[in-house]
C-alpha cells in the first residue's frame, strides 16, 4: 500500500483527452483564422465569419471525442459537410484549412470506442468526407490545382483517405490494448476473490468443527445430568439447539460467499475479536507504534463478520509493515454501538512509502472488500495523505 500526494495541481485534474483537444485547438485555430483573413482580398462577406464559426464549433466538438463519441461524430461530420461546400476563395474550400485536422481526432475516438459499430461508422464517414471534400472543390471552386485535373483529384482523395485510415487504425490498436488491460484487471479481481473464497472455506470448516464439538459436549453432559436432574437435561438440550441454530446461521452466511467448494486443508482455529491484541502486538516493532482501543459495550457479531474484522486488521497492518517507512503510528479502533461495530485502522503516513513507485498488486484490498461486503458490512478506504480503513458491521441480538 503506497501513499499518494495530498494535493494535485489544477492542470493535473484536467482529463488528458480534453487537454489534447484544447492543445490542438490552441495551435490550429489561430492558423486557420489567419488563413481566412489572408485569403480575403475584398471586404468580408458571410463566408469568412461562417468559416471561423464552423471551425470553432469543430474544435469544441472535438473536446467530446472520448466521452460523447457518438454525438461528437454526428456533429463533427455535419460541420465538415458544410465546410466541404463552403468556398474560401476561388482556389480552395474551407475544408482544406488546418483546423480540419480536429475531425481526425473524432474519428480516432470512434475507432477506440468499445462499440464496434461506432468505429465502423467513423471510418465510413471519414472516407466519405474525403470524397466530399474533393467533390466540393469541383463544385464550388473555379480555379486551382483540383479544378479540372482528375489525377490531382485522385491523389487528393487518396491522401485524405490515407490520413483517415491511419488515424482509425491507431484508434483500433488502442482499443485492443484497452480491452487486454481490462481483461487482465478482471482476471486479477477474479483471482483475488477466488483466493479469499478458499480462505473462507477453511473458516467454514472451523465453524462446523467448533459447533459440533460444543453440541457433542452438551449432549454428553445432558445424558449424565439427566439421570439425576431432568431440568439440567432440558437446559443441555436447549443449549444444543441454540448452538445448532447459530452454526446454521454462520454456515449460511459463509456459503453466500462461496461459489464452489474450497480447500479445507488448513485446520487452524479461526481468529476472533479477542485475537486482535496478539495481532497488533505481533505487527508492532522498532519504529512502529500500534495501539488498539475498544469503546462501547461489546456486542455480538455473526461469525463471518468477526472473521472479516480480523482479516481487515491483518491486511491493513501488513500493508503498513510492508510499505510505510518508520517511524509510523497506527491506531486500531473498535467502536461499539447498540446497532453496529465501526472498525477503523488509521496510520499517520510515517516517513513516506518504502517504494514510491510501487503500488502493490491490490489483491489484499480486493479480498478485504469481498469479505466485508459478504459479511453484511460496508468498507471505506481513504488514501490521502495517509491511509484510513473504515468498516462497519451490524451487530446481532444478544441471545436470551
C-alpha positions as a LaTeX table, in Angstrom:
\begin{tabular}{lrrr}
\hline
Residue & $x$ (\AA) & $y$ (\AA) & $z$ (\AA) \\
\hline
Unk1 & 0.00 & 0.00 & 0.00 \\
Unk2 & 1.66 & 3.26 & $-1.03$ \\
Unk3 & 0.77 & 6.81 & $-0.08$ \\
Unk4 & $-0.40$ & 9.38 & $-2.57$ \\
Unk5 & 0.33 & 13.08 & $-2.51$ \\
Unk6 & $-2.01$ & 15.27 & $-0.51$ \\
Unk7 & $-2.93$ & 17.51 & $-3.43$ \\
Unk8 & $-2.67$ & 17.81 & $-7.20$ \\
Unk9 & $-2.47$ & 20.90 & $-9.37$ \\
Unk10 & $-5.47$ & 22.20 & $-11.27$ \\
Unk11 & $-3.84$ & 21.17 & $-14.55$ \\
Unk12 & $-3.35$ & 17.64 & $-13.25$ \\
Unk13 & $-7.10$ & 17.30 & $-12.76$ \\
Unk14 & $-7.86$ & 18.03 & $-16.44$ \\
Unk15 & $-8.61$ & 14.87 & $-18.42$ \\
Unk16 & $-5.79$ & 14.02 & $-20.84$ \\
Unk17 & $-8.21$ & 13.73 & $-23.77$ \\
Unk18 & $-9.61$ & 17.19 & $-23.10$ \\
Unk19 & $-6.12$ & 18.60 & $-22.67$ \\
Unk20 & $-5.05$ & 17.18 & $-26.03$ \\
Unk21 & $-8.10$ & 18.60 & $-27.80$ \\
Unk22 & $-7.50$ & 22.01 & $-26.22$ \\
Unk23 & $-3.86$ & 21.97 & $-27.28$ \\
Unk24 & $-4.83$ & 21.11 & $-30.85$ \\
Unk25 & $-7.39$ & 23.91 & $-30.93$ \\
Unk26 & $-5.00$ & 26.47 & $-29.45$ \\
Unk27 & $-2.43$ & 25.59 & $-32.11$ \\
Unk28 & $-4.64$ & 25.18 & $-35.19$ \\
Unk29 & $-7.48$ & 27.69 & $-34.78$ \\
Unk30 & $-5.28$ & 30.83 & $-34.90$ \\
Unk31 & $-3.55$ & 29.45 & $-38.02$ \\
Unk32 & $-6.93$ & 28.82 & $-39.60$ \\
Unk33 & $-8.20$ & 32.31 & $-38.74$ \\
Unk34 & $-5.03$ & 33.83 & $-40.20$ \\
Unk35 & $-5.56$ & 31.82 & $-43.42$ \\
Unk36 & $-9.15$ & 33.05 & $-43.67$ \\
Unk37 & $-8.07$ & 36.66 & $-43.20$ \\
Unk38 & $-5.25$ & 36.33 & $-45.73$ \\
Unk39 & $-7.49$ & 34.74 & $-48.35$ \\
Unk40 & $-9.98$ & 37.60 & $-48.20$ \\
Unk41 & $-8.88$ & 40.35 & $-50.61$ \\
Unk42 & $-12.24$ & 42.10 & $-50.52$ \\
Unk43 & $-14.45$ & 43.25 & $-47.62$ \\
Unk44 & $-15.77$ & 40.29 & $-45.69$ \\
Unk45 & $-18.96$ & 38.60 & $-46.71$ \\
Unk46 & $-20.84$ & 35.95 & $-44.79$ \\
Unk47 & $-18.45$ & 33.10 & $-45.78$ \\
Unk48 & $-15.49$ & 34.30 & $-43.71$ \\
Unk49 & $-17.25$ & 34.57 & $-40.32$ \\
Unk50 & $-19.18$ & 31.39 & $-41.12$ \\
Unk51 & $-15.91$ & 29.55 & $-41.74$ \\
Unk52 & $-14.38$ & 30.74 & $-38.46$ \\
Unk53 & $-17.57$ & 29.92 & $-36.53$ \\
Unk54 & $-17.76$ & 26.41 & $-38.02$ \\
Unk55 & $-14.15$ & 25.65 & $-37.16$ \\
Unk56 & $-14.62$ & 26.97 & $-33.62$ \\
Unk57 & $-17.58$ & 24.59 & $-33.34$ \\
Unk58 & $-15.48$ & 21.73 & $-34.71$ \\
Unk59 & $-12.77$ & 22.29 & $-32.10$ \\
Unk60 & $-15.42$ & 22.49 & $-29.36$ \\
Unk61 & $-16.96$ & 19.24 & $-30.62$ \\
Unk62 & $-13.55$ & 17.53 & $-30.60$ \\
Unk63 & $-13.42$ & 18.04 & $-26.82$ \\
Unk64 & $-16.09$ & 15.31 & $-26.57$ \\
Unk65 & $-14.29$ & 12.67 & $-28.64$ \\
Unk66 & $-13.81$ & 10.25 & $-25.72$ \\
Unk67 & $-16.86$ & 10.99 & $-23.55$ \\
Unk68 & $-19.68$ & 11.66 & $-26.04$ \\
Unk69 & $-18.16$ & 9.97 & $-29.04$ \\
Unk70 & $-21.39$ & 9.32 & $-30.93$ \\
Unk71 & $-22.58$ & 12.92 & $-30.55$ \\
Unk72 & $-19.14$ & 14.25 & $-31.48$ \\
Unk73 & $-19.08$ & 12.10 & $-34.64$ \\
Unk74 & $-22.52$ & 13.25 & $-35.77$ \\
Unk75 & $-21.88$ & 16.93 & $-35.06$ \\
Unk76 & $-18.33$ & 16.88 & $-36.46$ \\
Unk77 & $-19.46$ & 15.18 & $-39.66$ \\
Unk78 & $-22.21$ & 17.75 & $-40.17$ \\
Unk79 & $-19.73$ & 20.60 & $-39.70$ \\
Unk80 & $-17.24$ & 19.05 & $-42.12$ \\
Unk81 & $-20.01$ & 18.59 & $-44.70$ \\
Unk82 & $-20.81$ & 22.30 & $-44.50$ \\
Unk83 & $-17.14$ & 23.25 & $-44.74$ \\
Unk84 & $-16.60$ & 20.99 & $-47.78$ \\
Unk85 & $-19.04$ & 23.11 & $-49.83$ \\
Unk86 & $-18.09$ & 26.46 & $-48.34$ \\
Unk87 & $-15.69$ & 28.33 & $-50.71$ \\
Unk88 & $-12.78$ & 30.12 & $-49.08$ \\
Unk89 & $-11.68$ & 31.71 & $-52.34$ \\
Unk90 & $-11.51$ & 30.78 & $-56.00$ \\
Unk91 & $-8.90$ & 28.05 & $-55.40$ \\
Unk92 & $-9.98$ & 26.08 & $-52.32$ \\
Unk93 & $-12.80$ & 25.28 & $-49.94$ \\
Unk94 & $-12.83$ & 25.85 & $-46.20$ \\
Unk95 & $-12.50$ & 22.11 & $-45.51$ \\
Unk96 & $-8.84$ & 22.23 & $-46.62$ \\
Unk97 & $-7.81$ & 24.56 & $-43.77$ \\
Unk98 & $-5.62$ & 23.27 & $-40.89$ \\
Unk99 & $-8.40$ & 23.09 & $-38.27$ \\
Unk100 & $-9.97$ & 20.25 & $-40.29$ \\
Unk101 & $-7.43$ & 18.01 & $-38.55$ \\
Unk102 & $-9.64$ & 18.21 & $-35.44$ \\
Unk103 & $-12.06$ & 15.89 & $-37.22$ \\
Unk104 & $-9.39$ & 13.19 & $-37.31$ \\
Unk105 & $-9.40$ & 13.26 & $-33.51$ \\
Unk106 & $-13.11$ & 12.48 & $-33.58$ \\
Unk107 & $-12.52$ & 9.58 & $-35.99$ \\
Unk108 & $-9.81$ & 8.31 & $-33.63$ \\
Unk109 & $-12.30$ & 8.43 & $-30.75$ \\
Unk110 & $-14.88$ & 6.46 & $-32.73$ \\
Unk111 & $-12.29$ & 3.79 & $-33.58$ \\
Unk112 & $-11.26$ & 3.50 & $-29.93$ \\
Unk113 & $-14.83$ & 3.32 & $-28.62$ \\
Unk114 & $-15.92$ & $-0.12$ & $-27.29$ \\
Unk115 & $-18.88$ & $-0.03$ & $-29.70$ \\
Unk116 & $-17.50$ & $-1.68$ & $-32.85$ \\
Unk117 & $-20.41$ & $-0.35$ & $-34.94$ \\
Unk118 & $-19.48$ & 3.20 & $-33.96$ \\
Unk119 & $-15.90$ & 2.54 & $-35.04$ \\
Unk120 & $-17.05$ & 1.31 & $-38.44$ \\
Unk121 & $-19.29$ & 4.35 & $-38.78$ \\
Unk122 & $-16.34$ & 6.62 & $-38.02$ \\
Unk123 & $-14.27$ & 5.02 & $-40.76$ \\
Unk124 & $-17.11$ & 5.18 & $-43.29$ \\
Unk125 & $-17.88$ & 8.83 & $-42.51$ \\
Unk126 & $-14.19$ & 9.74 & $-42.68$ \\
Unk127 & $-13.72$ & 8.18 & $-46.12$ \\
Unk128 & $-17.00$ & 9.66 & $-47.34$ \\
Unk129 & $-15.84$ & 13.03 & $-46.03$ \\
Unk130 & $-12.60$ & 12.78 & $-48.02$ \\
Unk131 & $-14.65$ & 12.11 & $-51.16$ \\
Unk132 & $-16.99$ & 15.04 & $-50.43$ \\
Unk133 & $-14.09$ & 17.45 & $-49.86$ \\
Unk134 & $-12.71$ & 16.64 & $-53.30$ \\
Unk135 & $-16.17$ & 16.81 & $-54.82$ \\
Unk136 & $-16.79$ & 20.13 & $-53.09$ \\
Unk137 & $-13.74$ & 21.62 & $-54.80$ \\
Unk138 & $-15.06$ & 20.66 & $-58.20$ \\
Unk139 & $-18.48$ & 22.15 & $-57.41$ \\
Unk140 & $-17.62$ & 25.47 & $-55.77$ \\
Unk141 & $-14.06$ & 26.29 & $-56.87$ \\
Unk142 & $-13.41$ & 27.99 & $-60.22$ \\
Unk143 & $-9.59$ & 27.78 & $-60.27$ \\
Unk144 & $-6.71$ & 25.98 & $-58.59$ \\
Unk145 & $-4.99$ & 22.59 & $-58.92$ \\
Unk146 & $-8.07$ & 20.50 & $-58.15$ \\
Unk147 & $-10.43$ & 22.24 & $-60.52$ \\
Unk148 & $-10.01$ & 20.29 & $-63.76$ \\
Unk149 & $-7.20$ & 17.79 & $-63.13$ \\
Unk150 & $-8.65$ & 14.35 & $-62.36$ \\
Unk151 & $-5.22$ & 12.95 & $-61.45$ \\
Unk152 & $-4.77$ & 15.64 & $-58.81$ \\
Unk153 & $-8.31$ & 14.94 & $-57.63$ \\
Unk154 & $-7.46$ & 11.27 & $-57.22$ \\
Unk155 & $-4.22$ & 11.99 & $-55.37$ \\
Unk156 & $-6.02$ & 14.41 & $-53.04$ \\
Unk157 & $-8.70$ & 11.83 & $-52.29$ \\
Unk158 & $-6.05$ & 9.13 & $-51.71$ \\
Unk159 & $-4.10$ & 11.38 & $-49.34$ \\
Unk160 & $-7.14$ & 12.38 & $-47.31$ \\
Unk161 & $-8.34$ & 8.78 & $-47.16$ \\
Unk162 & $-4.92$ & 7.56 & $-46.06$ \\
Unk163 & $-4.93$ & 10.06 & $-43.20$ \\
Unk164 & $-8.39$ & 8.91 & $-42.08$ \\
Unk165 & $-7.48$ & 5.21 & $-42.27$ \\
Unk166 & $-4.19$ & 5.72 & $-40.44$ \\
Unk167 & $-5.84$ & 7.55 & $-37.56$ \\
Unk168 & $-8.67$ & 5.00 & $-37.45$ \\
Unk169 & $-6.15$ & 2.11 & $-37.36$ \\
Unk170 & $-4.30$ & 3.69 & $-34.44$ \\
Unk171 & $-7.61$ & 4.02 & $-32.61$ \\
Unk172 & $-8.39$ & 0.35 & $-33.20$ \\
Unk173 & $-4.98$ & $-0.65$ & $-31.85$ \\
Unk174 & $-5.56$ & 1.46 & $-28.75$ \\
Unk175 & $-8.98$ & $-0.13$ & $-28.32$ \\
Unk176 & $-7.42$ & $-3.62$ & $-28.48$ \\
Unk177 & $-4.84$ & $-2.56$ & $-25.89$ \\
Unk178 & $-7.59$ & $-1.23$ & $-23.60$ \\
Unk179 & $-9.53$ & $-4.48$ & $-23.92$ \\
Unk180 & $-6.48$ & $-6.54$ & $-23.00$ \\
Unk181 & $-5.82$ & $-4.32$ & $-19.98$ \\
Unk182 & $-9.46$ & $-4.66$ & $-18.91$ \\
Unk183 & $-9.28$ & $-8.44$ & $-19.26$ \\
Unk184 & $-6.12$ & $-8.55$ & $-17.14$ \\
Unk185 & $-7.74$ & $-6.38$ & $-14.47$ \\
Unk186 & $-10.86$ & $-8.57$ & $-14.43$ \\
Unk187 & $-8.71$ & $-11.71$ & $-14.15$ \\
Unk188 & $-6.79$ & $-10.09$ & $-11.29$ \\
Unk189 & $-10.04$ & $-9.42$ & $-9.42$ \\
Unk190 & $-11.31$ & $-12.96$ & $-10.07$ \\
Unk191 & $-8.07$ & $-14.46$ & $-8.75$ \\
Unk192 & $-8.22$ & $-12.32$ & $-5.62$ \\
Unk193 & $-11.83$ & $-13.25$ & $-4.94$ \\
Unk194 & $-11.12$ & $-16.94$ & $-5.54$ \\
Unk195 & $-8.24$ & $-16.83$ & $-3.05$ \\
Unk196 & $-10.47$ & $-15.15$ & $-0.48$ \\
Unk197 & $-13.17$ & $-17.74$ & $-1.02$ \\
Unk198 & $-10.68$ & $-20.54$ & $-0.42$ \\
Unk199 & $-9.77$ & $-18.84$ & 2.85 \\
Unk200 & $-13.44$ & $-18.56$ & 3.78 \\
Unk201 & $-13.96$ & $-22.26$ & 3.06 \\
Unk202 & $-11.32$ & $-23.03$ & 5.68 \\
Unk203 & $-13.19$ & $-20.75$ & 8.09 \\
Unk204 & $-16.37$ & $-22.70$ & 7.31 \\
Unk205 & $-14.62$ & $-25.89$ & 8.35 \\
Unk206 & $-13.62$ & $-24.28$ & 11.65 \\
Unk207 & $-17.18$ & $-23.13$ & 12.37 \\
Unk208 & $-18.60$ & $-26.59$ & 11.76 \\
Unk209 & $-15.90$ & $-28.28$ & 13.83 \\
Unk210 & $-16.38$ & $-25.87$ & 16.75 \\
Unk211 & $-20.18$ & $-26.11$ & 16.72 \\
Unk212 & $-20.16$ & $-29.88$ & 16.52 \\
Unk213 & $-17.72$ & $-30.08$ & 19.41 \\
Unk214 & $-19.96$ & $-27.88$ & 21.56 \\
Unk215 & $-23.05$ & $-29.85$ & 20.67 \\
Unk216 & $-21.41$ & $-33.21$ & 21.40 \\
Unk217 & $-20.11$ & $-31.94$ & 24.75 \\
Unk218 & $-23.53$ & $-30.61$ & 25.72 \\
Unk219 & $-25.20$ & $-33.84$ & 24.67 \\
Unk220 & $-22.83$ & $-35.93$ & 26.77 \\
Unk221 & $-23.31$ & $-33.60$ & 29.74 \\
Unk222 & $-27.08$ & $-33.78$ & 29.31 \\
Unk223 & $-27.02$ & $-37.57$ & 29.34 \\
Unk224 & $-25.13$ & $-37.64$ & 32.61 \\
Unk225 & $-27.16$ & $-34.85$ & 34.21 \\
Unk226 & $-30.46$ & $-36.27$ & 33.06 \\
Unk227 & $-30.03$ & $-39.36$ & 35.22 \\
Unk228 & $-30.33$ & $-37.24$ & 38.37 \\
Unk229 & $-31.76$ & $-33.86$ & 37.28 \\
Unk230 & $-34.27$ & $-33.74$ & 34.38 \\
Unk231 & $-34.19$ & $-29.95$ & 34.46 \\
Unk232 & $-30.44$ & $-29.94$ & 33.78 \\
Unk233 & $-31.03$ & $-32.27$ & 30.86 \\
Unk234 & $-33.60$ & $-29.83$ & 29.44 \\
Unk235 & $-31.10$ & $-26.98$ & 29.77 \\
Unk236 & $-28.45$ & $-29.01$ & 27.94 \\
Unk237 & $-30.87$ & $-29.76$ & 25.12 \\
Unk238 & $-31.73$ & $-26.06$ & 24.87 \\
Unk239 & $-28.04$ & $-25.16$ & 24.59 \\
Unk240 & $-27.60$ & $-27.84$ & 21.91 \\
Unk241 & $-30.48$ & $-26.33$ & 19.90 \\
Unk242 & $-29.05$ & $-22.82$ & 20.30 \\
Unk243 & $-25.61$ & $-23.98$ & 19.17 \\
Unk244 & $-27.12$ & $-25.73$ & 16.15 \\
Unk245 & $-29.11$ & $-22.67$ & 15.10 \\
Unk246 & $-26.07$ & $-20.40$ & 15.46 \\
Unk247 & $-23.95$ & $-22.84$ & 13.47 \\
Unk248 & $-26.51$ & $-22.99$ & 10.67 \\
Unk249 & $-26.74$ & $-19.18$ & 10.57 \\
Unk250 & $-22.96$ & $-18.81$ & 10.36 \\
Unk251 & $-22.66$ & $-21.51$ & 7.70 \\
Unk252 & $-25.33$ & $-19.84$ & 5.55 \\
Unk253 & $-23.50$ & $-16.53$ & 5.81 \\
Unk254 & $-20.23$ & $-18.07$ & 4.67 \\
Unk255 & $-21.81$ & $-20.20$ & 1.96 \\
Unk256 & $-23.14$ & $-17.00$ & 0.38 \\
Unk257 & $-19.52$ & $-16.13$ & $-0.36$ \\
Unk258 & $-18.51$ & $-19.45$ & $-1.84$ \\
Unk259 & $-19.23$ & $-20.09$ & $-5.49$ \\
Unk260 & $-17.76$ & $-23.58$ & $-5.33$ \\
Unk261 & $-16.18$ & $-25.94$ & $-2.83$ \\
Unk262 & $-12.85$ & $-24.80$ & $-1.46$ \\
Unk263 & $-9.74$ & $-26.22$ & 0.08 \\
Unk264 & $-10.30$ & $-27.12$ & 3.73 \\
Unk265 & $-6.79$ & $-28.31$ & 4.34 \\
Unk266 & $-5.86$ & $-25.69$ & 6.90 \\
Unk267 & $-7.36$ & $-26.75$ & 10.26 \\
Unk268 & $-6.05$ & $-23.96$ & 12.48 \\
Unk269 & $-8.68$ & $-22.28$ & 14.69 \\
Unk270 & $-10.44$ & $-19.31$ & 13.12 \\
Unk271 & $-9.44$ & $-15.95$ & 14.63 \\
Unk272 & $-11.86$ & $-13.90$ & 16.71 \\
Unk273 & $-12.13$ & $-10.41$ & 18.21 \\
Unk274 & $-10.09$ & $-11.42$ & 21.24 \\
Unk275 & $-7.20$ & $-12.37$ & 18.95 \\
Unk276 & $-6.74$ & $-8.78$ & 17.76 \\
Unk277 & $-4.47$ & $-7.98$ & 20.71 \\
Unk278 & $-1.98$ & $-10.66$ & 19.65 \\
Unk279 & $-2.27$ & $-9.48$ & 16.04 \\
Unk280 & $-1.46$ & $-5.87$ & 16.99 \\
Unk281 & 1.40 & $-6.91$ & 19.26 \\
Unk282 & 2.90 & $-9.03$ & 16.51 \\
Unk283 & 2.84 & $-6.18$ & 13.98 \\
Unk284 & 4.42 & $-3.65$ & 16.34 \\
Unk285 & 8.18 & $-3.26$ & 16.27 \\
Unk286 & 11.02 & $-0.75$ & 16.14 \\
Unk287 & 9.65 & 2.47 & 14.68 \\
Unk288 & 6.07 & 1.12 & 14.57 \\
Unk289 & 3.79 & 2.19 & 17.42 \\
Unk290 & 0.47 & 0.37 & 17.06 \\
Unk291 & $-2.34$ & 0.83 & 19.58 \\
Unk292 & $-5.66$ & $-0.96$ & 19.99 \\
Unk293 & $-8.61$ & 0.80 & 21.59 \\
Unk294 & $-12.13$ & $-0.51$ & 22.14 \\
Unk295 & $-15.01$ & 1.70 & 23.20 \\
Unk296 & $-18.64$ & 0.99 & 23.96 \\
Unk297 & $-20.25$ & $-2.19$ & 25.20 \\
Unk298 & $-19.06$ & $-5.14$ & 23.13 \\
Unk299 & $-21.89$ & $-6.57$ & 21.11 \\
Unk300 & $-22.36$ & $-9.84$ & 19.30 \\
Unk301 & $-21.22$ & $-10.30$ & 15.69 \\
Unk302 & $-22.03$ & $-13.01$ & 13.19 \\
Unk303 & $-19.12$ & $-15.37$ & 12.75 \\
Unk304 & $-18.37$ & $-14.23$ & 9.20 \\
Unk305 & $-18.35$ & $-10.59$ & 10.37 \\
Unk306 & $-15.98$ & $-11.43$ & 13.21 \\
Unk307 & $-13.63$ & $-13.09$ & 10.75 \\
Unk308 & $-13.89$ & $-10.10$ & 8.41 \\
Unk309 & $-12.86$ & $-7.77$ & 11.27 \\
Unk310 & $-9.77$ & $-9.85$ & 11.97 \\
Unk311 & $-8.79$ & $-10.12$ & 8.28 \\
Unk312 & $-9.27$ & $-6.37$ & 7.71 \\
Unk313 & $-6.97$ & $-5.53$ & 10.63 \\
Unk314 & $-4.47$ & $-8.14$ & 9.46 \\
Unk315 & $-4.36$ & $-6.81$ & 5.88 \\
Unk316 & $-4.13$ & $-3.16$ & 6.93 \\
Unk317 & $-1.29$ & $-3.80$ & 9.39 \\
Unk318 & 0.53 & $-5.99$ & 6.87 \\
Unk319 & 0.41 & $-3.14$ & 4.36 \\
Unk320 & 1.82 & $-0.71$ & 6.90 \\
Unk321 & 4.71 & $-3.05$ & 7.69 \\
Unk322 & 5.47 & $-3.68$ & 4.02 \\
Unk323 & 5.01 & $-0.26$ & 2.51 \\
Unk324 & 5.37 & 2.53 & 5.10 \\
Unk325 & 8.74 & 3.84 & 6.20 \\
Unk326 & 9.16 & 4.08 & 10.01 \\
Unk327 & 8.63 & 5.82 & 12.31 \\
Unk328 & 4.89 & 5.32 & 11.91 \\
Unk329 & 1.97 & 5.38 & 14.33 \\
Unk330 & $-1.09$ & 3.23 & 13.75 \\
Unk331 & $-4.34$ & 3.14 & 15.69 \\
Unk332 & $-6.78$ & 0.24 & 15.51 \\
Unk333 & $-10.14$ & 1.31 & 16.96 \\
Unk334 & $-13.24$ & $-0.76$ & 17.70 \\
Unk335 & $-16.27$ & 1.42 & 18.43 \\
Unk336 & $-19.34$ & $-0.48$ & 19.54 \\
Unk337 & $-22.88$ & 0.87 & 19.43 \\
Unk338 & $-26.16$ & $-0.97$ & 20.05 \\
Unk339 & $-26.67$ & $-1.34$ & 16.29 \\
Unk340 & $-23.21$ & $-1.87$ & 14.83 \\
Unk341 & $-19.44$ & $-2.06$ & 15.18 \\
Unk342 & $-17.21$ & 0.51 & 13.49 \\
Unk343 & $-13.67$ & $-0.69$ & 12.83 \\
Unk344 & $-11.04$ & 1.89 & 11.91 \\
Unk345 & $-7.36$ & 1.32 & 11.16 \\
Unk346 & $-5.53$ & 4.61 & 10.56 \\
Unk347 & $-1.83$ & 5.39 & 10.14 \\
Unk348 & $-0.11$ & 8.76 & 10.11 \\
Unk349 & 1.82 & 8.18 & 6.87 \\
Unk350 & 5.11 & 7.56 & 8.63 \\
Unk351 & 8.13 & 8.96 & 6.80 \\
Unk352 & 6.63 & 8.14 & 3.43 \\
Unk353 & 6.38 & 4.99 & 1.30 \\
Unk354 & 9.22 & 2.49 & 1.29 \\
Unk355 & 8.97 & 2.19 & $-2.51$ \\
Unk356 & 7.46 & 5.36 & $-4.01$ \\
Unk357 & 6.97 & 3.84 & $-7.48$ \\
Unk358 & 5.32 & 0.66 & $-6.33$ \\
Unk359 & 1.57 & 0.35 & $-5.80$ \\
Unk360 & 1.35 & $-3.35$ & $-4.96$ \\
Unk361 & $-0.91$ & $-5.97$ & $-6.51$ \\
Unk362 & $-4.09$ & $-4.77$ & $-4.80$ \\
Unk363 & $-5.29$ & $-8.31$ & $-4.09$ \\
Unk364 & $-5.40$ & $-7.71$ & $-0.35$ \\
Unk365 & $-7.78$ & $-4.78$ & $-0.71$ \\
Unk366 & $-9.98$ & $-6.69$ & $-3.16$ \\
Unk367 & $-10.16$ & $-9.64$ & $-0.77$ \\
Unk368 & $-10.88$ & $-7.33$ & 2.17 \\
Unk369 & $-13.76$ & $-5.67$ & 0.33 \\
Unk370 & $-15.16$ & $-9.03$ & $-0.76$ \\
Unk371 & $-15.14$ & $-10.42$ & 2.77 \\
Unk372 & $-16.56$ & $-7.29$ & 4.41 \\
Unk373 & $-19.35$ & $-6.95$ & 1.85 \\
Unk374 & $-20.32$ & $-10.61$ & 2.05 \\
Unk375 & $-20.46$ & $-10.33$ & 5.84 \\
Unk376 & $-23.10$ & $-7.60$ & 5.51 \\
Unk377 & $-20.72$ & $-4.71$ & 6.20 \\
Unk378 & $-19.51$ & $-1.64$ & 4.38 \\
Unk379 & $-15.92$ & $-0.62$ & 3.66 \\
Unk380 & $-14.37$ & 2.81 & 3.07 \\
Unk381 & $-10.71$ & 3.45 & 2.23 \\
Unk382 & $-9.17$ & 6.92 & 2.38 \\
Unk383 & $-5.74$ & 7.09 & 0.72 \\
Unk384 & $-4.75$ & 10.73 & 1.13 \\
Unk385 & $-2.45$ & 11.74 & 2.64 \\
Unk386 & $-2.18$ & 8.69 & 4.93 \\
Unk387 & $-4.30$ & 5.56 & 4.88 \\
Unk388 & $-7.53$ & 5.01 & 6.81 \\
Unk389 & $-9.54$ & 1.80 & 6.50 \\
Unk390 & $-13.04$ & 2.01 & 7.97 \\
Unk391 & $-15.56$ & $-0.84$ & 8.08 \\
Unk392 & $-18.99$ & $-1.13$ & 9.70 \\
Unk393 & $-20.74$ & $-4.35$ & 10.67 \\
Unk394 & $-24.25$ & $-4.82$ & 12.09 \\
Unk395 & $-24.41$ & $-6.48$ & 15.50 \\
Unk396 & $-26.69$ & $-9.38$ & 16.38 \\
Unk397 & $-29.31$ & $-9.51$ & 19.15 \\
Unk398 & $-27.99$ & $-10.99$ & 22.39 \\
Unk399 & $-29.40$ & $-14.50$ & 22.93 \\
Unk400 & $-31.78$ & $-14.77$ & 25.87 \\
\hline
\end{tabular}
